[in-house]
Each structure stands twice: as structure tokens, then as C-alpha cells.
Amino acid sequence: MSQKRLIWQEISRLAARVARQGSVDGADLDELVQQLGRLGKDQFKANALFEAEQAQQEEMLSALQATIARQEQMLATLGQNHQRETEATHHDLLLSLLPVIDGLEAALTSGKRQVAHLSEGGDSRSVLIAWLDGLRVVHRRMLDVLAQAGVEPIQAVGQPFDPGLHVAVGVDASGRAPTGVVVTEQRRGYRGSGGVLRFAEVVVSRPVASSPPWPRQPQPGQAGPNKQEGQA
């Protein structure tokens, strides 16, 4: 039985006695006061115990919530690390395909030159052409693999030099192209959704240096300006 109910029972008992007798003596009041005091102390202890238990439960709940939050954070971190590792493995795999594609393209270029030097209708020429056709199929499939992974060749020749896509490995001073335009491509570059997979190695056009009005050291058989003036 709860302490509150006991207190109400004592108060009800005293009220019933007053109703029957019309009054109550001092001894009954003293006894009632003592009983109510004891009940009040018991109620205070019960309240304190309840509050302590409630505080302990709240502390346990907070600790449980903190543990769950740490576990969720740990799972999120593990997921991010796994994703980064997967992306790194995927990147390395795609990067390892590029030298294979370079080799196929070099073989195709060399094979075209050899075909041009072989006579029409010869067996060697027919065999070489068939071999090159097979290489083209493999090369096209390799490019399809890259395309499915979101990787595409970087446009280079005829494009303005872009340091975010190109690496200059040489310059061309012939004047055949505007300044800063890529003239030739030494090695093809590739990029994907995550950025550049490999930079394109290119040769860039630069301004033609103006020739000096006269050589500082006359070449053999050539006369300098003073000598020409003397001859004149």
C-alpha cells in the first residue's frame, strides 16, 4: 500500500471519529500527528528512492543512446572507408588498362604503316590487315569498358592548352597553329566522373622568335655590314 493512501486513511479515520464523538481529545491528535509524521518520513524516503531510481534509469538511457550513437558513427566510418577503398581499387584497375590501350594503339599505327609498304594482293598484306582488324575489335572493346565506367579520352589536338587536362612535353615554334594551341599528342589522356585519370601529354604551339637583324658572328663566306659598305 502506498504512503499517500495510508495518510488519507488516517485522516479519514480521524474525521470519522470527530463525526461520531463531535470532538477529539488531545491524545488522539498527538497520536495522529505522530503517525502522520512517520508516514511523511516514509513518503519522503519513498520519493527520494523513486527519484534516485528515475535518475539512474535516465543515466542508463543516456549511456545506451550514446553507445548507439557511437556504433552508428562507427558503422558510417566503416562504410566510408569501404567506399574509399572500393573507389581506389576501381581507379587503379582503370589506370592499369591504359597502358594496354596504348600498346594496342601503337600496334595499330605501326601496322598501318607496314600495310602501306606491302604490295596489293599479297598474302602478307592480307594477313596483316586481318590481324589489324582483330586488334581494332579488341581496342574498341577496351574503350567500351572505359566508357561504361564513365571514362573518356581527353580532347587534345587543336584545343587550347589546359593545365587541368594537359601536360606540355614540348613546344612547336613552326607557327602552323595559334599560340597556346595543342599541335600534337604524345600520349592520350583520359578523364572520368571523378576527375582526370591520366593527363594528356602534348606539344604546344608558341610564338616564333623574331630573327636578329644580323648575325653577331658572320658565317664563313659571309661579309658583315662594314665590309659590304667598304665594297660599295
C-alpha positions, 0 to 999 in steps of 0.5 A, spaced: 500 500 500 502 506 498 504 512 503 499 517 500 493 512 501 495 510 508 495 518 510 488 519 507 486 513 511 488 516 517 485 522 516 479 519 514 479 515 520 480 521 524 474 525 521 470 519 522 471 519 529 470 527 530 463 525 526 461 520 531 464 523 538 463 531 535 470 532 538 477 529 539 481 529 545 488 531 545 491 524 545 488 522 539 491 528 535 498 527 538 497 520 536 495 522 529 500 527 528 505 522 530 503 517 525 502 522 520 509 524 521 512 517 520 508 516 514 511 523 511 518 520 513 516 514 509 513 518 503 519 522 503 524 516 503 519 513 498 520 519 493 527 520 494 528 512 492 523 513 486 527 519 484 534 516 485 531 510 481 528 515 475 535 518 475 539 512 474 534 509 469 535 516 465 543 515 466 542 508 463 538 511 457 543 516 456 549 511 456 545 506 451 543 512 446 550 514 446 553 507 445 548 507 439 550 513 437 557 511 437 556 504 433 552 508 428 558 513 427 562 507 427 558 503 422 558 510 417 566 510 418 566 503 416 562 504 410 566 510 408 572 507 408 569 501 404 567 506 399 574 509 399 577 503 398 572 500 393 573 507 389 581 506 389 581 499 387 576 501 381 581 507 379 587 503 379 584 497 375 582 503 370 589 506 370 592 499 369 588 498 362 591 504 359 597 502 358 594 496 354 590 501 350 596 504 348 600 498 346 594 496 342 594 503 339 601 503 337 600 496 334 595 499 330 599 505 327 605 501 326 601 496 322 598 501 318 604 503 316 607 496 314 600 495 310 602 501 306 609 498 304 606 491 302 604 490 295 596 489 293 594 482 293 599 479 297 598 474 302 602 478 307 598 484 306 592 480 307 594 477 313 596 483 316 590 487 315 586 481 318 590 481 324 589 489 324 582 488 324 582 483 330 586 488 334 581 494 332 575 489 335 579 488 341 581 496 342 574 498 341 572 493 346 577 496 351 574 503 350 567 500 351 569 498 358 572 505 359 566 508 357 561 504 361 565 506 367 564 513 365 571 514 362 573 518 356 579 520 352 581 527 353 580 532 347 587 534 345 589 536 338 587 543 336 584 545 343 587 550 347 592 548 352 589 546 359 593 545 365 587 541 368 587 536 362 594 537 359 601 536 360 606 540 355 612 535 353 614 540 348 613 546 344 612 547 336 615 554 334 613 552 326 607 557 327 602 552 323 597 553 329 595 559 334 599 560 340 597 556 346 594 551 341 595 543 342 599 541 335 600 534 337 599 528 342 604 524 345 600 520 349 592 520 350 589 522 356 583 520 359 578 523 364 572 520 368 566 522 373 571 523 378 576 527 375 582 526 370 585 519 370 591 520 366 593 527 363 594 528 356 601 529 354 602 534 348 606 539 344 604 546 344 604 551 339 608 558 341 610 564 338 616 564 333 622 568 335 623 574 331 630 573 327 636 578 329 637 583 324 644 580 323 648 575 325 653 577 331 658 572 328 658 572 320 658 565 317 664 563 313 663 566 306 659 571 309 661 579 309 658 583 315 655 590 314 662 594 314 665 590 309 659 590 304 659 598 305 667 598 304 665 594 297 660 599 295 
